Structures are given as C-alpha cells and as structure tokens.
Amino acid sequence: METTIKKAERLTHYLKTHRRESDALIDPVLDKLLDQERQSLLNQRDELRAELDQFERQHGLSSAVFAKKFEQGAMGDEMDFFDWAATWNMYQTVLKSLDALEPDFS
C-alpha cells in the first residue's frame, strides 16, 4: 500500500510534469484537507493548553519555566511532573505542526 507521502510526491510530480501551478479539481480538495487538519490541530492545541493551565495554577509556575527545570532534573520525580512534561511536549509538537501548515510565502 502506498504511503501518504508517496501519494503526495506522485501528485507533485504529476502537477510539475503537466506544468500546472493550480488545478480546479485538486485545489479545493487540498484546501479542505488542509483546513480539516488545521482545525483538528487547533482543537488539540486548545485542549492541551487547558491542561497546561491547570498544571500552572496547581504549581504556580509557567510551563516553559517548568520544562526547563524538569529537563535539568530540578523538579523531582512526581508522576504529576511527568504528566506535565508529556503534555508540554505534545503541545509543542502541535504548535510545530500548525506552523508547518502555514502557507510558504517565499
């Protein structure tokens, strides 16, 4: 079975080979897929942010400061801290994914 990346590469090759910068059928489909993925990531971001807010209120520390201290081993080994660190890492991954979906204007 062909992977999504291979399919995207094949589509890119097709569009380049046929010298198409745009396609009336393909463009709206791609826009819809990208919008759906973006919305899903925005929902994940908001859910993770709410969890981070709870950790921050509970411990009186921002997640960014916590993450640095946790990486340095200065926070201890409480399970709550491991949960917070995992949530922070997931949040950062979602932010990077959202950034990757932004159009490239270069």
Backbone as ProteinMPNN parsed JSONL, in Angstrom:
{"seq_chain_A": "METTIKKAERLTHYLKTHRRESDALIDPVLDKLLDQERQSLLNQRDELRAELDQFERQHGLSSAVFAKKFEQGAMGDEMDFFDWAATWNMYQTVLKSLDALEPDFS", "coords_chain_A": {"N_chain_A": [[0.834, -1.178, 0.0], [0.554, 2.176, -0.835], [2.154, 4.928, 0.713], [1.01, 7.958, 2.349], [2.809, 10.06, 1.972], [4.182, 9.21, -0.307], [2.072, 9.27, -2.128], [1.531, 12.015, -2.144], [3.933, 12.929, -3.167], [3.782, 11.781, -5.687], [1.573, 13.154, -6.724], [2.607, 15.77, -6.707], [4.683, 15.435, -8.557], [3.135, 14.822, -10.828], [1.701, 17.256, -11.161], [3.839, 19.017, -11.631], [4.948, 17.879, -13.938], [2.916, 18.231, -15.766], [2.92, 20.888, -15.896], [1.355, 22.538, -14.191], [0.324, 25.021, -12.114], [-1.836, 25.197, -10.61], [-4.966, 23.556, -10.048], [-8.263, 23.063, -10.946], [-9.884, 21.029, -9.899], [-8.303, 19.663, -8.016], [-7.254, 21.623, -6.24], [-9.418, 22.691, -4.487], [-9.979, 20.359, -3.024], [-7.554, 19.792, -1.753], [-7.34, 22.155, -0.244], [-9.524, 21.815, 1.49], [-8.754, 19.476, 2.894], [-6.412, 20.402, 4.153], [-7.494, 22.467, 5.703], [-9.17, 20.973, 7.407], [-7.263, 19.445, 8.777], [-5.836, 21.485, 10.006], [-7.854, 22.557, 11.684], [-8.305, 20.374, 13.371], [-5.819, 20.261, 14.64], [-5.85, 22.767, 15.908], [-7.916, 22.342, 17.74], [-6.731, 20.319, 19.302], [-4.56, 21.784, 20.281], [-5.89, 23.691, 21.875], [-7.108, 22.041, 23.816], [-4.842, 20.884, 25.027], [-3.614, 23.204, 25.953], [-5.443, 23.994, 27.891], [-5.084, 21.922, 29.745], [-2.415, 22.435, 30.436], [-2.718, 24.93, 31.619], [-4.065, 24.184, 33.946], [-2.072, 22.679, 35.298], [-0.212, 24.748, 35.668], [-1.613, 26.546, 37.335], [-1.95, 24.892, 39.546], [0.684, 24.44, 40.389], [1.881, 26.902, 40.414], [3.634, 27.912, 38.462], [4.994, 28.699, 35.278], [4.571, 26.784, 32.264], [6.71, 26.783, 30.481], [8.903, 27.549, 32.06], [8.785, 25.499, 33.937], [9.354, 23.286, 32.215], [12.041, 23.701, 31.524], [13.272, 23.52, 34.054], [12.51, 20.92, 34.721], [13.8, 19.39, 32.767], [16.387, 19.828, 33.614], [16.415, 18.325, 35.834], [15.551, 19.405, 38.191], [13.06, 19.32, 39.348], [12.097, 17.073, 40.566], [10.669, 13.732, 40.994], [7.931, 13.315, 40.804], [4.897, 11.828, 39.672], [3.022, 13.532, 38.576], [4.586, 15.561, 37.525], [5.811, 14.274, 35.401], [3.591, 13.818, 33.815], [2.904, 16.476, 33.251], [5.175, 17.296, 31.843], [4.978, 15.608, 29.596], [2.58, 16.54, 28.509], [3.323, 19.158, 27.906], [5.29, 18.648, 25.96], [3.701, 17.447, 23.949], [2.07, 19.621, 23.355], [3.952, 21.433, 22.311], [4.682, 20.01, 20.009], [2.268, 20.052, 18.586], [2.078, 22.817, 18.113], [4.283, 23.164, 16.408], [3.424, 21.6, 14.271], [1.181, 23.052, 13.44], [2.467, 25.363, 12.608], [3.858, 24.308, 10.448], [1.816, 23.943, 8.666], [1.236, 26.431, 7.755], [1.007, 28.65, 4.982], [3.665, 28.864, 2.598], [5.276, 31.68, 1.873], [7.498, 32.358, 0.484]], "CA_chain_A": [[0.0, 0.0, 0.0], [1.336, 3.405, -0.991], [2.024, 5.838, 1.847], [0.507, 9.305, 2.063], [3.919, 10.86, 1.449], [4.407, 8.775, -1.694], [0.958, 9.788, -2.93], [1.737, 13.46, -2.286], [5.056, 13.095, -4.094], [3.289, 11.445, -7.019], [0.736, 14.279, -7.141], [3.524, 16.869, -7.003], [5.33, 15.095, -9.828], [2.119, 14.969, -11.874], [1.429, 18.681, -11.39], [5.027, 19.613, -12.246], [5.087, 17.312, -15.282], [1.883, 18.824, -16.608], [3.118, 22.33, -15.763], [0.181, 23.138, -13.572], [0.527, 25.672, -10.825], [-3.094, 25.078, -9.916], [-5.887, 22.641, -10.717], [-9.616, 23.383, -10.48], [-10.423, 19.909, -9.138], [-7.414, 19.278, -6.915], [-7.064, 22.713, -5.27], [-10.403, 22.723, -3.398], [-9.84, 19.154, -2.201], [-6.385, 20.007, -0.887], [-7.698, 23.206, 0.718], [-10.4, 21.228, 2.503], [-7.941, 18.58, 3.726], [-5.529, 21.223, 4.992], [-8.343, 23.154, 6.689], [-9.591, 19.986, 8.402], [-6.097, 19.116, 9.608], [-5.561, 22.675, 10.827], [-8.878, 22.635, 12.727], [-8.019, 19.306, 14.322], [-4.662, 20.692, 15.438], [-6.29, 23.868, 16.77], [-8.658, 21.726, 18.847], [-5.74, 19.676, 20.17], [-3.82, 22.853, 20.948], [-6.73, 24.276, 22.922], [-7.249, 21.055, 24.891], [-3.556, 20.789, 25.729], [-3.396, 24.478, 26.656], [-6.28, 23.948, 29.091], [-4.394, 21.045, 30.69], [-1.234, 23.158, 30.922], [-3.202, 25.974, 32.539], [-4.347, 23.536, 35.234], [-0.776, 22.404, 35.929], [0.394, 26.024, 36.056], [-2.326, 27.05, 38.513], [-1.692, 23.973, 40.658], [2.072, 24.504, 40.857], [2.335, 28.29, 40.453], [4.816, 28.004, 37.607], [4.657, 28.59, 33.86], [5.003, 25.519, 31.665], [8.036, 26.96, 29.877], [9.882, 27.511, 33.155], [8.751, 24.122, 34.439], [10.024, 22.376, 31.281], [13.492, 23.886, 31.673], [13.675, 22.959, 35.349], [12.306, 19.473, 34.67], [14.905, 18.839, 31.962], [17.603, 19.92, 34.416], [16.279, 17.425, 36.975], [15.343, 20.206, 39.386], [11.659, 19.301, 39.764], [11.759, 15.855, 41.285], [10.177, 12.591, 40.228], [6.491, 13.106, 40.981], [4.209, 11.419, 38.446], [2.364, 14.726, 38.05], [5.568, 16.29, 36.723], [5.982, 13.549, 34.141], [2.385, 14.12, 33.026], [3.03, 17.863, 32.809], [6.215, 17.326, 30.808], [4.43, 14.972, 28.392], [1.587, 17.468, 27.956], [4.091, 20.267, 27.325], [5.908, 18.157, 24.72], [2.631, 17.303, 22.956], [1.67, 20.984, 22.996], [4.996, 21.967, 21.43], [4.571, 19.293, 18.742], [1.091, 20.583, 17.888], [2.43, 24.157, 17.629], [5.157, 22.982, 15.242], [2.59, 21.095, 13.183], [0.393, 24.196, 12.957], [3.391, 26.22, 11.881], [4.181, 23.646, 9.185], [0.667, 24.078, 7.761], [1.137, 27.803, 7.257], [1.498, 28.766, 3.584], [5.024, 29.337, 2.402], [5.183, 32.854, 1.005], [8.827, 32.705, -0.039]], "C_chain_A": [[0.883, 1.247, 0.0], [1.086, 4.346, 0.194], [1.498, 7.198, 1.389], [1.601, 10.169, 1.455], [4.193, 10.497, -0.005], [3.302, 9.302, -2.609], [1.126, 11.289, -3.182], [2.885, 13.74, -3.256], [4.621, 12.805, -5.533], [2.424, 12.578, -7.569], [1.595, 15.486, -7.51], [4.21, 16.641, -8.345], [4.362, 15.291, -10.999], [1.887, 16.442, -12.206], [2.616, 19.383, -12.048], [5.185, 19.152, -13.686], [4.089, 17.943, -16.25], [1.863, 20.345, -16.503], [1.875, 23.06, -15.262], [0.584, 23.751, -12.238], [-0.713, 25.482, -9.954], [-4.0, 24.149, -10.714], [-7.276, 22.841, -10.106], [-10.241, 22.266, -9.649], [-9.606, 19.635, -7.877], [-7.314, 20.369, -5.842], [-8.116, 22.734, -4.16], [-10.324, 21.513, -2.472], [-8.672, 19.318, -1.237], [-6.67, 21.08, 0.163], [-8.55, 22.64, 1.849], [-9.62, 20.309, 3.442], [-7.044, 19.369, 4.68], [-6.322, 21.962, 6.062], [-8.798, 22.196, 7.787], [-8.443, 19.62, 9.335], [-5.772, 20.277, 10.543], [-6.567, 22.774, 11.974], [-8.663, 21.568, 13.789], [-6.855, 19.692, 15.233], [-5.021, 21.845, 16.368], [-7.071, 23.337, 17.972], [-7.712, 21.049, 19.831], [-4.967, 20.715, 20.958], [-4.613, 23.412, 22.119], [-6.918, 23.322, 24.106], [-5.963, 20.934, 25.71], [-3.272, 22.056, 26.522], [-4.208, 24.514, 27.94], [-5.641, 23.056, 30.16], [-3.169, 21.737, 31.277], [-1.63, 24.248, 31.908], [-3.494, 25.396, 33.921], [-3.059, 23.227, 35.992], [-0.158, 23.694, 36.466], [-0.276, 26.611, 37.295], [-1.995, 26.209, 39.741], [-0.299, 24.176, 41.254], [2.647, 25.915, 40.878], [3.573, 28.552, 39.618], [4.367, 27.904, 36.146], [5.194, 27.276, 33.305], [6.389, 25.627, 31.05], [9.126, 26.889, 30.942], [9.946, 26.101, 33.735], [9.574, 23.194, 33.542], [11.544, 22.485, 31.398], [13.988, 23.245, 32.974], [13.559, 21.434, 35.348], [13.429, 18.803, 33.895], [16.214, 18.844, 32.734], [17.558, 18.995, 35.634], [15.992, 18.141, 38.275], [13.912, 20.151, 39.925], [11.27, 18.056, 40.554], [11.123, 14.818, 40.374], [8.693, 12.31, 40.436], [5.85, 12.752, 39.636], [3.524, 12.612, 37.784], [3.321, 15.525, 37.154], [5.832, 15.594, 35.394], [4.78, 13.781, 33.222], [2.463, 15.529, 32.45], [4.046, 17.958, 31.677], [5.7, 16.714, 29.499], [3.412, 15.891, 27.719], [2.289, 18.644, 27.286], [4.724, 19.847, 25.993], [4.872, 17.974, 23.615], [2.18, 18.674, 22.45], [2.68, 21.6, 22.025], [4.941, 21.304, 20.051], [3.392, 19.815, 17.925], [1.397, 21.976, 17.338], [3.326, 24.081, 16.395], [4.368, 22.49, 14.038], [1.735, 22.201, 12.593], [1.265, 25.129, 12.129], [3.72, 25.629, 10.503], [3.031, 23.747, 8.177], [0.487, 25.483, 7.213], [1.665, 27.863, 5.834], [2.901, 29.335, 3.548], [4.993, 30.481, 1.393], [6.54, 33.242, 0.432], [8.883, 32.617, -1.535]], "O_chain_A": [[1.847, 1.337, 0.761], [-0.054, 4.532, 0.619], [1.539, 7.536, 0.206], [1.345, 10.929, 0.521], [4.41, 11.377, -0.839], [3.57, 9.728, -3.733], [0.893, 11.772, -4.29], [2.819, 14.668, -4.062], [5.033, 13.488, -6.47], [2.529, 12.924, -8.745], [1.337, 16.149, -8.514], [4.303, 17.553, -9.167], [4.728, 15.855, -12.03], [1.877, 16.832, -13.374], [2.433, 20.237, -12.915], [5.52, 19.951, -14.56], [4.402, 18.159, -17.421], [0.927, 21.004, -16.956], [1.425, 24.05, -15.838], [1.115, 23.075, -11.357], [-0.653, 25.59, -8.73], [-3.816, 23.978, -11.92], [-7.435, 22.791, -8.887], [-11.057, 22.545, -8.772], [-10.163, 19.404, -6.803], [-7.293, 20.057, -4.652], [-7.748, 22.791, -2.987], [-10.573, 21.63, -1.272], [-8.79, 19.018, -0.049], [-6.286, 20.933, 1.323], [-8.325, 22.946, 3.019], [-9.81, 20.363, 4.657], [-6.934, 19.041, 5.861], [-5.872, 22.073, 7.203], [-8.813, 22.56, 8.962], [-8.634, 19.499, 10.546], [-5.472, 20.076, 11.719], [-6.183, 23.045, 13.112], [-8.823, 21.836, 14.98], [-6.903, 19.476, 16.444], [-4.544, 21.894, 17.502], [-6.905, 23.825, 19.09], [-7.866, 21.184, 21.045], [-4.742, 20.556, 22.157], [-4.082, 23.587, 23.216], [-6.891, 23.748, 25.26], [-6.003, 20.888, 26.939], [-2.748, 21.992, 27.634], [-3.733, 25.004, 28.964], [-5.656, 23.396, 31.343], [-2.913, 21.638, 32.477], [-0.953, 24.461, 32.914], [-3.213, 26.027, 34.94], [-2.966, 23.485, 37.192], [0.355, 23.725, 37.584], [0.397, 27.111, 38.195], [-1.786, 26.738, 40.833], [-0.12, 24.095, 42.47], [3.782, 26.11, 41.314], [4.453, 29.317, 40.013], [3.472, 27.125, 35.816], [6.163, 26.725, 33.827], [7.162, 24.67, 31.09], [10.153, 26.24, 30.742], [11.029, 25.575, 33.992], [10.39, 22.412, 34.031], [12.248, 21.475, 31.373], [14.987, 22.527, 32.988], [14.41, 20.742, 35.908], [13.951, 17.771, 34.315], [17.057, 17.969, 32.537], [18.535, 18.89, 36.376], [16.164, 17.568, 39.351], [13.587, 20.871, 40.87], [10.194, 18.019, 41.152], [11.046, 14.992, 39.158], [8.25, 11.175, 40.26], [6.214, 13.305, 38.598], [3.458, 12.685, 36.557], [2.903, 16.094, 36.145], [6.051, 16.252, 34.377], [4.932, 13.922, 32.008], [2.124, 15.746, 31.287], [3.803, 18.624, 30.671], [5.959, 17.246, 28.42], [3.39, 16.004, 26.493], [1.881, 19.075, 26.207], [4.695, 20.601, 25.02], [5.138, 18.31, 22.461], [1.938, 18.855, 21.256], [2.295, 22.216, 21.031], [5.134, 21.972, 19.035], [3.506, 19.999, 16.714], [1.014, 22.286, 16.211], [3.149, 24.846, 15.447], [4.617, 22.918, 12.912], [1.579, 22.282, 11.375], [0.848, 25.62, 11.08], [3.844, 26.359, 9.519], [3.253, 23.647, 6.97], [-0.32, 25.704, 6.311], [2.654, 27.207, 5.507], [3.271, 30.179, 4.365], [4.72, 30.274, 0.211], [6.702, 34.359, -0.059], [9.929, 32.878, -2.13]]}, "name": "protein", "num_of_chains": 1, "seq": "METTIKKAERLTHYLKTHRRESDALIDPVLDKLLDQERQSLLNQRDELRAELDQFERQHGLSSAVFAKKFEQGAMGDEMDFFDWAATWNMYQTVLKSLDALEPDFS"}
